[in-house]
Amino acid sequence: MMASGGLIVGALGAGALPLFVYLPLRYPPAAMRALFTVAFGLGTLAWTLANAQAGLLTAGLVRLALLSLPGTLAGLWLGARLFERLPRRGQVRAVALLLVPVALKLMGAF
């Protein structure tokens, strides 16, 4: 299953987003959050290294990335607190709702 997920990620350039569909159905909430965090972290690292290798990583982009870091860490903390309070069904629904704007973006709707 994860290999097919990798093919989808590579074909669509969607990063770790296909994991949003697969992980909630298969893993308990704590494992799901940990896997999401690692997948997005590794994806971001790979993206950063590839862009640096291609010479596309500018000082302005690095500055913007550093400026976004506090918001990212706050989002991780807040997400962990919220998911601790939601029942499993609520967690799956929350993930599904988060997928709607991502799907619209991938379809070119906005």
Jmol script that loads the backbone (N, CA, C; Angstrom):
load data "model"
ATOM      1  N   MET A   1       0.825  -1.191   0.000  1.00  0.00           N
ATOM      2  CA  MET A   1       0.000   0.000   0.000  1.00  0.00           C
ATOM      3  C   MET A   1       0.871   1.258   0.000  1.00  0.00           C
ATOM      4  N   MET A   2       1.921   1.271   0.799  1.00  0.00           N
ATOM      5  CA  MET A   2       2.772   2.455   0.858  1.00  0.00           C
ATOM      6  C   MET A   2       3.511   2.663  -0.466  1.00  0.00           C
ATOM      7  N   ALA A   3       3.848   1.569  -1.176  1.00  0.00           N
ATOM      8  CA  ALA A   3       4.509   1.714  -2.470  1.00  0.00           C
ATOM      9  C   ALA A   3       3.586   2.397  -3.464  1.00  0.00           C
ATOM     10  N   SER A   4       2.310   2.015  -3.471  1.00  0.00           N
ATOM     11  CA  SER A   4       1.365   2.672  -4.375  1.00  0.00           C
ATOM     12  C   SER A   4       1.186   4.131  -3.971  1.00  0.00           C
ATOM     13  N   GLY A   5       1.229   4.405  -2.668  1.00  0.00           N
ATOM     14  CA  GLY A   5       1.170   5.792  -2.209  1.00  0.00           C
ATOM     15  C   GLY A   5       2.351   6.586  -2.734  1.00  0.00           C
ATOM     16  N   GLY A   6       3.525   5.963  -2.744  1.00  0.00           N
ATOM     17  CA  GLY A   6       4.714   6.621  -3.280  1.00  0.00           C
ATOM     18  C   GLY A   6       4.586   6.933  -4.760  1.00  0.00           C
ATOM     19  N   LEU A   7       3.972   6.023  -5.512  1.00  0.00           N
ATOM     20  CA  LEU A   7       3.747   6.271  -6.935  1.00  0.00           C
ATOM     21  C   LEU A   7       2.799   7.449  -7.145  1.00  0.00           C
ATOM     22  N   ILE A   8       1.763   7.516  -6.334  1.00  0.00           N
ATOM     23  CA  ILE A   8       0.808   8.620  -6.445  1.00  0.00           C
ATOM     24  C   ILE A   8       1.491   9.939  -6.099  1.00  0.00           C
ATOM     25  N   VAL A   9       2.273   9.927  -5.039  1.00  0.00           N
ATOM     26  CA  VAL A   9       2.988  11.140  -4.622  1.00  0.00           C
ATOM     27  C   VAL A   9       3.906  11.615  -5.739  1.00  0.00           C
ATOM     28  N   GLY A  10       4.657  10.698  -6.323  1.00  0.00           N
ATOM     29  CA  GLY A  10       5.572  11.061  -7.398  1.00  0.00           C
ATOM     30  C   GLY A  10       4.857  11.564  -8.633  1.00  0.00           C
ATOM     31  N   ALA A  11       3.745  10.934  -8.978  1.00  0.00           N
ATOM     32  CA  ALA A  11       3.005  11.321 -10.177  1.00  0.00           C
ATOM     33  C   ALA A  11       2.322  12.670 -10.023  1.00  0.00           C
ATOM     34  N   LEU A  12       1.777  12.933  -8.863  1.00  0.00           N
ATOM     35  CA  LEU A  12       1.018  14.165  -8.648  1.00  0.00           C
ATOM     36  C   LEU A  12       1.844  15.292  -8.058  1.00  0.00           C
ATOM     37  N   GLY A  13       3.005  14.965  -7.510  1.00  0.00           N
ATOM     38  CA  GLY A  13       3.787  15.985  -6.827  1.00  0.00           C
ATOM     39  C   GLY A  13       3.052  16.513  -5.607  1.00  0.00           C
ATOM     40  N   ALA A  14       2.320  15.630  -4.940  1.00  0.00           N
ATOM     41  CA  ALA A  14       1.457  16.044  -3.832  1.00  0.00           C
ATOM     42  C   ALA A  14       2.128  15.926  -2.480  1.00  0.00           C
ATOM     43  N   GLY A  15       3.403  15.651  -2.434  1.00  0.00           N
ATOM     44  CA  GLY A  15       4.071  15.501  -1.142  1.00  0.00           C
ATOM     45  C   GLY A  15       3.497  14.334  -0.372  1.00  0.00           C
ATOM     46  N   ALA A  16       3.352  14.514   0.917  1.00  0.00           N
ATOM     47  CA  ALA A  16       2.854  13.429   1.772  1.00  0.00           C
ATOM     48  C   ALA A  16       1.333  13.411   1.869  1.00  0.00           C
ATOM     49  N   LEU A  17       0.659  14.209   1.077  1.00  0.00           N
ATOM     50  CA  LEU A  17      -0.790  14.345   1.205  1.00  0.00           C
ATOM     51  C   LEU A  17      -1.581  13.055   1.009  1.00  0.00           C
ATOM     52  N   PRO A  18      -1.201  12.141   0.116  1.00  0.00           N
ATOM     53  CA  PRO A  18      -1.969  10.894   0.028  1.00  0.00           C
ATOM     54  C   PRO A  18      -1.987  10.107   1.337  1.00  0.00           C
ATOM     55  N   LEU A  19      -1.025  10.359   2.201  1.00  0.00           N
ATOM     56  CA  LEU A  19      -1.041   9.696   3.507  1.00  0.00           C
ATOM     57  C   LEU A  19      -2.258  10.100   4.324  1.00  0.00           C
ATOM     58  N   PHE A  20      -2.816  11.284   4.064  1.00  0.00           N
ATOM     59  CA  PHE A  20      -4.004  11.736   4.784  1.00  0.00           C
ATOM     60  C   PHE A  20      -5.176  10.786   4.581  1.00  0.00           C
ATOM     61  N   VAL A  21      -5.241  10.157   3.434  1.00  0.00           N
ATOM     62  CA  VAL A  21      -6.332   9.223   3.159  1.00  0.00           C
ATOM     63  C   VAL A  21      -6.051   7.879   3.809  1.00  0.00           C
ATOM     64  N   TYR A  22      -4.831   7.424   3.726  1.00  0.00           N
ATOM     65  CA  TYR A  22      -4.470   6.078   4.157  1.00  0.00           C
ATOM     66  C   TYR A  22      -4.284   5.937   5.668  1.00  0.00           C
ATOM     67  N   LEU A  23      -3.548   6.820   6.289  1.00  0.00           N
ATOM     68  CA  LEU A  23      -3.173   6.653   7.697  1.00  0.00           C
ATOM     69  C   LEU A  23      -4.338   6.631   8.679  1.00  0.00           C
ATOM     70  N   PRO A  24      -5.342   7.513   8.538  1.00  0.00           N
ATOM     71  CA  PRO A  24      -6.429   7.479   9.530  1.00  0.00           C
ATOM     72  C   PRO A  24      -7.199   6.164   9.540  1.00  0.00           C
ATOM     73  N   LEU A  25      -7.191   5.454   8.440  1.00  0.00           N
ATOM     74  CA  LEU A  25      -7.929   4.198   8.356  1.00  0.00           C
ATOM     75  C   LEU A  25      -7.154   3.035   8.948  1.00  0.00           C
ATOM     76  N   ARG A  26      -5.862   3.195   9.101  1.00  0.00           N
ATOM     77  CA  ARG A  26      -5.015   2.062   9.457  1.00  0.00           C
ATOM     78  C   ARG A  26      -4.355   2.166  10.832  1.00  0.00           C
ATOM     79  N   TYR A  27      -4.075   3.369  11.304  1.00  0.00           N
ATOM     80  CA  TYR A  27      -3.263   3.522  12.510  1.00  0.00           C
ATOM     81  C   TYR A  27      -4.019   4.256  13.609  1.00  0.00           C
ATOM     82  N   PRO A  28      -3.652   4.005  14.867  1.00  0.00           N
ATOM     83  CA  PRO A  28      -4.258   4.751  15.975  1.00  0.00           C
ATOM     84  C   PRO A  28      -3.813   6.218  15.925  1.00  0.00           C
ATOM     85  N   PRO A  29      -4.551   7.095  16.599  1.00  0.00           N
ATOM     86  CA  PRO A  29      -4.296   8.539  16.495  1.00  0.00           C
ATOM     87  C   PRO A  29      -2.863   8.977  16.787  1.00  0.00           C
ATOM     88  N   ALA A  30      -2.253   8.472  17.829  1.00  0.00           N
ATOM     89  CA  ALA A  30      -0.887   8.909  18.168  1.00  0.00           C
ATOM     90  C   ALA A  30       0.094   8.525  17.064  1.00  0.00           C
ATOM     91  N   ALA A  31      -0.040   7.316  16.541  1.00  0.00           N
ATOM     92  CA  ALA A  31       0.841   6.873  15.456  1.00  0.00           C
ATOM     93  C   ALA A  31       0.580   7.687  14.196  1.00  0.00           C
ATOM     94  N   MET A  32      -0.686   7.981  13.936  1.00  0.00           N
ATOM     95  CA  MET A  32      -1.044   8.763  12.761  1.00  0.00           C
ATOM     96  C   MET A  32      -0.395  10.154  12.826  1.00  0.00           C
ATOM     97  N   ARG A  33      -0.493  10.819  13.961  1.00  0.00           N
ATOM     98  CA  ARG A  33       0.121  12.154  14.107  1.00  0.00           C
ATOM     99  C   ARG A  33       1.636  12.080  13.935  1.00  0.00           C
ATOM    100  N   ALA A  34       2.248  11.072  14.535  1.00  0.00           N
ATOM    101  CA  ALA A  34       3.701  10.929  14.418  1.00  0.00           C
ATOM    102  C   ALA A  34       4.109  10.691  12.968  1.00  0.00           C
ATOM    103  N   LEU A  35       3.379   9.833  12.273  1.00  0.00           N
ATOM    104  CA  LEU A  35       3.703   9.549  10.878  1.00  0.00           C
ATOM    105  C   LEU A  35       3.496  10.777   9.994  1.00  0.00           C
ATOM    106  N   PHE A  36       2.424  11.535  10.230  1.00  0.00           N
ATOM    107  CA  PHE A  36       2.216  12.776   9.476  1.00  0.00           C
ATOM    108  C   PHE A  36       3.385  13.733   9.678  1.00  0.00           C
ATOM    109  N   THR A  37       3.797  13.905  10.917  1.00  0.00           N
ATOM    110  CA  THR A  37       4.872  14.840  11.234  1.00  0.00           C
ATOM    111  C   THR A  37       6.171  14.425  10.556  1.00  0.00           C
ATOM    112  N   VAL A  38       6.505  13.150  10.638  1.00  0.00           N
ATOM    113  CA  VAL A  38       7.737  12.655  10.013  1.00  0.00           C
ATOM    114  C   VAL A  38       7.652  12.764   8.495  1.00  0.00           C
ATOM    115  N   ALA A  39       6.515  12.374   7.916  1.00  0.00           N
ATOM    116  CA  ALA A  39       6.372  12.409   6.459  1.00  0.00           C
ATOM    117  C   ALA A  39       6.515  13.832   5.929  1.00  0.00           C
ATOM    118  N   PHE A  40       5.841  14.779   6.562  1.00  0.00           N
ATOM    119  CA  PHE A  40       5.953  16.159   6.099  1.00  0.00           C
ATOM    120  C   PHE A  40       7.341  16.726   6.370  1.00  0.00           C
ATOM    121  N   GLY A  41       7.942  16.361   7.476  1.00  0.00           N
ATOM    122  CA  GLY A  41       9.296  16.825   7.767  1.00  0.00           C
ATOM    123  C   GLY A  41      10.299  16.323   6.744  1.00  0.00           C
ATOM    124  N   LEU A  42      10.227  15.029   6.430  1.00  0.00           N
ATOM    125  CA  LEU A  42      11.143  14.468   5.433  1.00  0.00           C
ATOM    126  C   LEU A  42      10.859  15.025   4.041  1.00  0.00           C
ATOM    127  N   GLY A  43       9.585  15.219   3.734  1.00  0.00           N
ATOM    128  CA  GLY A  43       9.232  15.806   2.438  1.00  0.00           C
ATOM    129  C   GLY A  43       9.774  17.217   2.294  1.00  0.00           C
ATOM    130  N   THR A  44       9.659  17.985   3.346  1.00  0.00           N
ATOM    131  CA  THR A  44      10.177  19.357   3.331  1.00  0.00           C
ATOM    132  C   THR A  44      11.697  19.363   3.207  1.00  0.00           C
ATOM    133  N   LEU A  45      12.349  18.465   3.924  1.00  0.00           N
ATOM    134  CA  LEU A  45      13.807  18.365   3.828  1.00  0.00           C
ATOM    135  C   LEU A  45      14.233  17.987   2.409  1.00  0.00           C
ATOM    136  N   ALA A  46      13.563  16.997   1.809  1.00  0.00           N
ATOM    137  CA  ALA A  46      13.897  16.580   0.444  1.00  0.00           C
ATOM    138  C   ALA A  46      13.671  17.724  -0.542  1.00  0.00           C
ATOM    139  N   TRP A  47      12.557  18.441  -0.386  1.00  0.00           N
ATOM    140  CA  TRP A  47      12.252  19.571  -1.258  1.00  0.00           C
ATOM    141  C   TRP A  47      13.331  20.644  -1.124  1.00  0.00           C
ATOM    142  N   THR A  48      13.717  20.929   0.098  1.00  0.00           N
ATOM    143  CA  THR A  48      14.722  21.960   0.354  1.00  0.00           C
ATOM    144  C   THR A  48      16.063  21.576  -0.260  1.00  0.00           C
ATOM    145  N   LEU A  49      16.477  20.334  -0.053  1.00  0.00           N
ATOM    146  CA  LEU A  49      17.757  19.882  -0.607  1.00  0.00           C
ATOM    147  C   LEU A  49      17.744  19.881  -2.133  1.00  0.00           C
ATOM    148  N   ALA A  50      16.640  19.448  -2.732  1.00  0.00           N
ATOM    149  CA  ALA A  50      16.540  19.425  -4.194  1.00  0.00           C
ATOM    150  C   ALA A  50      16.590  20.836  -4.764  1.00  0.00           C
ATOM    151  N   ASN A  51      15.895  21.757  -4.127  1.00  0.00           N
ATOM    152  CA  ASN A  51      15.910  23.140  -4.607  1.00  0.00           C
ATOM    153  C   ASN A  51      17.262  23.797  -4.389  1.00  0.00           C
ATOM    154  N   ALA A  52      17.922  23.470  -3.296  1.00  0.00           N
ATOM    155  CA  ALA A  52      19.273  23.996  -3.060  1.00  0.00           C
ATOM    156  C   ALA A  52      20.232  23.454  -4.115  1.00  0.00           C
ATOM    157  N   GLN A  53      20.122  22.168  -4.411  1.00  0.00           N
ATOM    158  CA  GLN A  53      20.976  21.533  -5.421  1.00  0.00           C
ATOM    159  C   GLN A  53      20.761  22.177  -6.794  1.00  0.00           C
ATOM    160  N   ALA A  54      19.527  22.549  -7.092  1.00  0.00           N
ATOM    161  CA  ALA A  54      19.207  23.154  -8.385  1.00  0.00           C
ATOM    162  C   ALA A  54      19.501  24.655  -8.419  1.00  0.00           C
ATOM    163  N   GLY A  55      19.935  25.211  -7.297  1.00  0.00           N
ATOM    164  CA  GLY A  55      20.235  26.630  -7.238  1.00  0.00           C
ATOM    165  C   GLY A  55      19.001  27.517  -7.127  1.00  0.00           C
ATOM    166  N   LEU A  56      17.887  26.947  -6.714  1.00  0.00           N
ATOM    167  CA  LEU A  56      16.629  27.693  -6.621  1.00  0.00           C
ATOM    168  C   LEU A  56      16.349  28.242  -5.230  1.00  0.00           C
ATOM    169  N   LEU A  57      17.177  27.893  -4.284  1.00  0.00           N
ATOM    170  CA  LEU A  57      16.964  28.326  -2.906  1.00  0.00           C
ATOM    171  C   LEU A  57      17.675  29.658  -2.694  1.00  0.00           C
ATOM    172  N   THR A  58      16.895  30.707  -2.569  1.00  0.00           N
ATOM    173  CA  THR A  58      17.457  32.050  -2.429  1.00  0.00           C
ATOM    174  C   THR A  58      17.447  32.480  -0.966  1.00  0.00           C
ATOM    175  N   ALA A  59      18.167  33.537  -0.675  1.00  0.00           N
ATOM    176  CA  ALA A  59      18.192  34.072   0.690  1.00  0.00           C
ATOM    177  C   ALA A  59      16.801  34.525   1.119  1.00  0.00           C
ATOM    178  N   GLY A  60      16.036  35.077   0.192  1.00  0.00           N
ATOM    179  CA  GLY A  60      14.676  35.506   0.506  1.00  0.00           C
ATOM    180  C   GLY A  60      13.779  34.340   0.898  1.00  0.00           C
ATOM    181  N   LEU A  61      13.924  33.218   0.200  1.00  0.00           N
ATOM    182  CA  LEU A  61      13.134  32.033   0.545  1.00  0.00           C
ATOM    183  C   LEU A  61      13.537  31.463   1.899  1.00  0.00           C
ATOM    184  N   VAL A  62      14.822  31.477   2.174  1.00  0.00           N
ATOM    185  CA  VAL A  62      15.293  30.990   3.478  1.00  0.00           C
ATOM    186  C   VAL A  62      14.737  31.881   4.586  1.00  0.00           C
ATOM    187  N   ARG A  63      14.740  33.187   4.358  1.00  0.00           N
ATOM    188  CA  ARG A  63      14.197  34.119   5.346  1.00  0.00           C
ATOM    189  C   ARG A  63      12.712  33.859   5.574  1.00  0.00           C
ATOM    190  N   LEU A  64      11.946  33.665   4.502  1.00  0.00           N
ATOM    191  CA  LEU A  64      10.518  33.371   4.645  1.00  0.00           C
ATOM    192  C   LEU A  64      10.286  32.055   5.387  1.00  0.00           C
ATOM    193  N   ALA A  65      11.111  31.061   5.090  1.00  0.00           N
ATOM    194  CA  ALA A  65      10.979  29.772   5.776  1.00  0.00           C
ATOM    195  C   ALA A  65      11.237  29.924   7.269  1.00  0.00           C
ATOM    196  N   LEU A  66      12.260  30.682   7.607  1.00  0.00           N
ATOM    197  CA  LEU A  66      12.560  30.897   9.026  1.00  0.00           C
ATOM    198  C   LEU A  66      11.454  31.688   9.719  1.00  0.00           C
ATOM    199  N   LEU A  67      10.865  32.641   9.005  1.00  0.00           N
ATOM    200  CA  LEU A  67       9.761  33.413   9.576  1.00  0.00           C
ATOM    201  C   LEU A  67       8.517  32.550   9.800  1.00  0.00           C
ATOM    202  N   SER A  68       8.351  31.516   8.976  1.00  0.00           N
ATOM    203  CA  SER A  68       7.179  30.646   9.124  1.00  0.00           C
ATOM    204  C   SER A  68       7.369  29.583  10.200  1.00  0.00           C
ATOM    205  N   LEU A  69       8.583  29.420  10.672  1.00  0.00           N
ATOM    206  CA  LEU A  69       8.870  28.367  11.651  1.00  0.00           C
ATOM    207  C   LEU A  69       8.064  28.490  12.946  1.00  0.00           C
ATOM    208  N   PRO A  70       7.941  29.667  13.560  1.00  0.00           N
ATOM    209  CA  PRO A  70       7.125  29.750  14.780  1.00  0.00           C
ATOM    210  C   PRO A  70       5.669  29.335  14.547  1.00  0.00           C
ATOM    211  N   GLY A  71       5.100  29.737  13.423  1.00  0.00           N
ATOM    212  CA  GLY A  71       3.726  29.341  13.108  1.00  0.00           C
ATOM    213  C   GLY A  71       3.596  27.846  12.894  1.00  0.00           C
ATOM    214  N   THR A  72       4.602  27.258  12.270  1.00  0.00           N
ATOM    215  CA  THR A  72       4.600  25.811  12.057  1.00  0.00           C
ATOM    216  C   THR A  72       4.650  25.069  13.383  1.00  0.00           C
ATOM    217  N   LEU A  73       5.537  25.494  14.259  1.00  0.00           N
ATOM    218  CA  LEU A  73       5.648  24.838  15.568  1.00  0.00           C
ATOM    219  C   LEU A  73       4.381  25.035  16.398  1.00  0.00           C
ATOM    220  N   ALA A  74       3.795  26.228  16.320  1.00  0.00           N
ATOM    221  CA  ALA A  74       2.534  26.476  17.035  1.00  0.00           C
ATOM    222  C   ALA A  74       1.422  25.598  16.477  1.00  0.00           C
ATOM    223  N   GLY A  75       1.397  25.422  15.171  1.00  0.00           N
ATOM    224  CA  GLY A  75       0.399  24.553  14.550  1.00  0.00           C
ATOM    225  C   GLY A  75       0.558  23.105  14.964  1.00  0.00           C
ATOM    226  N   LEU A  76       1.797  22.640  15.059  1.00  0.00           N
ATOM    227  CA  LEU A  76       2.044  21.271  15.534  1.00  0.00           C
ATOM    228  C   LEU A  76       1.546  21.095  16.960  1.00  0.00           C
ATOM    229  N   TRP A  77       1.843  22.071  17.795  1.00  0.00           N
ATOM    230  CA  TRP A  77       1.417  21.993  19.197  1.00  0.00           C
ATOM    231  C   TRP A  77      -0.104  22.029  19.307  1.00  0.00           C
ATOM    232  N   LEU A  78      -0.731  22.993  18.610  1.00  0.00           N
ATOM    233  CA  LEU A  78      -2.184  23.131  18.669  1.00  0.00           C
ATOM    234  C   LEU A  78      -2.878  21.903  18.090  1.00  0.00           C
ATOM    235  N   GLY A  79      -2.376  21.401  16.973  1.00  0.00           N
ATOM    236  CA  GLY A  79      -2.957  20.199  16.371  1.00  0.00           C
ATOM    237  C   GLY A  79      -2.892  19.005  17.299  1.00  0.00           C
ATOM    238  N   ALA A  80      -1.770  18.840  17.975  1.00  0.00           N
ATOM    239  CA  ALA A  80      -1.638  17.724  18.924  1.00  0.00           C
ATOM    240  C   ALA A  80      -2.647  17.858  20.055  1.00  0.00           C
ATOM    241  N   ARG A  81      -2.822  19.090  20.574  1.00  0.00           N
ATOM    242  CA  ARG A  81      -3.793  19.300  21.666  1.00  0.00           C
ATOM    243  C   ARG A  81      -5.220  19.027  21.201  1.00  0.00           C
ATOM    244  N   LEU A  82      -5.560  19.504  20.012  1.00  0.00           N
ATOM    245  CA  LEU A  82      -6.919  19.300  19.500  1.00  0.00           C
ATOM    246  C   LEU A  82      -7.204  17.825  19.235  1.00  0.00           C
ATOM    247  N   PHE A  83      -6.235  17.140  18.651  1.00  0.00           N
ATOM    248  CA  PHE A  83      -6.455  15.730  18.330  1.00  0.00           C
ATOM    249  C   PHE A  83      -6.545  14.876  19.588  1.00  0.00           C
ATOM    250  N   GLU A  84      -5.904  15.308  20.671  1.00  0.00           N
ATOM    251  CA  GLU A  84      -6.030  14.570  21.933  1.00  0.00           C
ATOM    252  C   GLU A  84      -7.456  14.635  22.460  1.00  0.00           C
ATOM    253  N   ARG A  85      -8.154  15.716  22.159  1.00  0.00           N
ATOM    254  CA  ARG A  85      -9.517  15.912  22.679  1.00  0.00           C
ATOM    255  C   ARG A  85     -10.595  15.319  21.777  1.00  0.00           C
ATOM    256  N   LEU A  86     -10.292  15.114  20.503  1.00  0.00           N
ATOM    257  CA  LEU A  86     -11.288  14.593  19.569  1.00  0.00           C
ATOM    258  C   LEU A  86     -11.367  13.072  19.641  1.00  0.00           C
ATOM    259  N   PRO A  87     -12.569  12.510  19.543  1.00  0.00           N
ATOM    260  CA  PRO A  87     -12.670  11.055  19.419  1.00  0.00           C
ATOM    261  C   PRO A  87     -12.146  10.627  18.043  1.00  0.00           C
ATOM    262  N   ARG A  88     -11.881   9.354  17.882  1.00  0.00           N
ATOM    263  CA  ARG A  88     -11.299   8.838  16.629  1.00  0.00           C
ATOM    264  C   ARG A  88     -12.113   9.274  15.409  1.00  0.00           C
ATOM    265  N   ARG A  89     -13.414   9.146  15.490  1.00  0.00           N
ATOM    266  CA  ARG A  89     -14.258   9.526  14.351  1.00  0.00           C
ATOM    267  C   ARG A  89     -14.092  11.017  14.024  1.00  0.00           C
ATOM    268  N   GLY A  90     -13.993  11.837  15.048  1.00  0.00           N
ATOM    269  CA  GLY A  90     -13.778  13.264  14.844  1.00  0.00           C
ATOM    270  C   GLY A  90     -12.436  13.552  14.201  1.00  0.00           C
ATOM    271  N   GLN A  91     -11.433  12.771  14.553  1.00  0.00           N
ATOM    272  CA  GLN A  91     -10.107  12.946  13.957  1.00  0.00           C
ATOM    273  C   GLN A  91     -10.139  12.635  12.469  1.00  0.00           C
ATOM    274  N   VAL A  92     -10.810  11.538  12.116  1.00  0.00           N
ATOM    275  CA  VAL A  92     -10.905  11.160  10.704  1.00  0.00           C
ATOM    276  C   VAL A  92     -11.670  12.234   9.933  1.00  0.00           C
ATOM    277  N   ARG A  93     -12.722  12.761  10.519  1.00  0.00           N
ATOM    278  CA  ARG A  93     -13.483  13.833   9.864  1.00  0.00           C
ATOM    279  C   ARG A  93     -12.640  15.096   9.712  1.00  0.00           C
ATOM    280  N   ALA A  94     -11.876  15.427  10.726  1.00  0.00           N
ATOM    281  CA  ALA A  94     -11.017  16.615  10.654  1.00  0.00           C
ATOM    282  C   ALA A  94     -10.007  16.474   9.523  1.00  0.00           C
ATOM    283  N   VAL A  95      -9.416  15.294   9.397  1.00  0.00           N
ATOM    284  CA  VAL A  95      -8.455  15.051   8.316  1.00  0.00           C
ATOM    285  C   VAL A  95      -9.157  15.172   6.969  1.00  0.00           C
ATOM    286  N   ALA A  96     -10.362  14.617   6.861  1.00  0.00           N
ATOM    287  CA  ALA A  96     -11.111  14.706   5.605  1.00  0.00           C
ATOM    288  C   ALA A  96     -11.411  16.161   5.244  1.00  0.00           C
ATOM    289  N   LEU A  97     -11.782  16.961   6.231  1.00  0.00           N
ATOM    290  CA  LEU A  97     -12.056  18.378   5.968  1.00  0.00           C
ATOM    291  C   LEU A  97     -10.800  19.128   5.535  1.00  0.00           C
ATOM    292  N   LEU A  98      -9.661  18.749   6.096  1.00  0.00           N
ATOM    293  CA  LEU A  98      -8.402  19.380   5.698  1.00  0.00           C
ATOM    294  C   LEU A  98      -8.027  19.028   4.265  1.00  0.00           C
ATOM    295  N   LEU A  99      -8.525  17.903   3.772  1.00  0.00           N
ATOM    296  CA  LEU A  99      -8.207  17.480   2.410  1.00  0.00           C
ATOM    297  C   LEU A  99      -8.972  18.263   1.347  1.00  0.00           C
ATOM    298  N   VAL A 100     -10.103  18.846   1.697  1.00  0.00           N
ATOM    299  CA  VAL A 100     -10.927  19.535   0.699  1.00  0.00           C
ATOM    300  C   VAL A 100     -10.161  20.660   0.000  1.00  0.00           C
ATOM    301  N   PRO A 101      -9.568  21.621   0.717  1.00  0.00           N
ATOM    302  CA  PRO A 101      -8.842  22.675  -0.003  1.00  0.00           C
ATOM    303  C   PRO A 101      -7.619  22.141  -0.757  1.00  0.00           C
ATOM    304  N   VAL A 102      -7.008  21.097  -0.233  1.00  0.00           N
ATOM    305  CA  VAL A 102      -5.854  20.507  -0.922  1.00  0.00           C
ATOM    306  C   VAL A 102      -6.302  19.901  -2.247  1.00  0.00           C
ATOM    307  N   ALA A 103      -7.409  19.171  -2.226  1.00  0.00           N
ATOM    308  CA  ALA A 103      -7.934  18.568  -3.452  1.00  0.00           C
ATOM    309  C   ALA A 103      -8.311  19.648  -4.465  1.00  0.00           C
ATOM    310  N   LEU A 104      -8.951  20.704  -3.992  1.00  0.00           N
ATOM    311  CA  LEU A 104      -9.321  21.798  -4.894  1.00  0.00           C
ATOM    312  C   LEU A 104      -8.084  22.444  -5.510  1.00  0.00           C
ATOM    313  N   LYS A 105      -7.041  22.603  -4.713  1.00  0.00           N
ATOM    314  CA  LYS A 105      -5.792  23.188  -5.222  1.00  0.00           C
ATOM    315  C   LYS A 105      -5.161  22.285  -6.279  1.00  0.00           C
ATOM    316  N   LEU A 106      -5.140  20.964  -6.012  1.00  0.00           N
ATOM    317  CA  LEU A 106      -4.551  20.030  -6.973  1.00  0.00           C
ATOM    318  C   LEU A 106      -5.348  19.989  -8.278  1.00  0.00           C
ATOM    319  N   MET A 107      -6.656  20.239  -8.190  1.00  0.00           N
ATOM    320  CA  MET A 107      -7.496  20.255  -9.394  1.00  0.00           C
ATOM    321  C   MET A 107      -7.421  21.597 -10.118  1.00  0.00           C
ATOM    322  N   GLY A 108      -6.728  22.548  -9.528  1.00  0.00           N
ATOM    323  CA  GLY A 108      -6.588  23.854 -10.151  1.00  0.00           C
ATOM    324  C   GLY A 108      -7.780  24.763  -9.941  1.00  0.00           C
ATOM    325  N   ALA A 109      -8.605  24.449  -8.943  1.00  0.00           N
ATOM    326  CA  ALA A 109      -9.797  25.259  -8.688  1.00  0.00           C
ATOM    327  C   ALA A 109      -9.439  26.631  -8.119  1.00  0.00           C
ATOM    328  N   PHE A 110      -8.301  26.736  -7.447  1.00  0.00           N
ATOM    329  CA  PHE A 110      -7.824  28.031  -6.941  1.00  0.00           C
ATOM    330  C   PHE A 110      -6.342  27.991  -6.765  1.00  0.00           C
TER     331      PHE A 110
END
end "model"
wireframe off; spacefill off
backbone 0.3
color backbone group
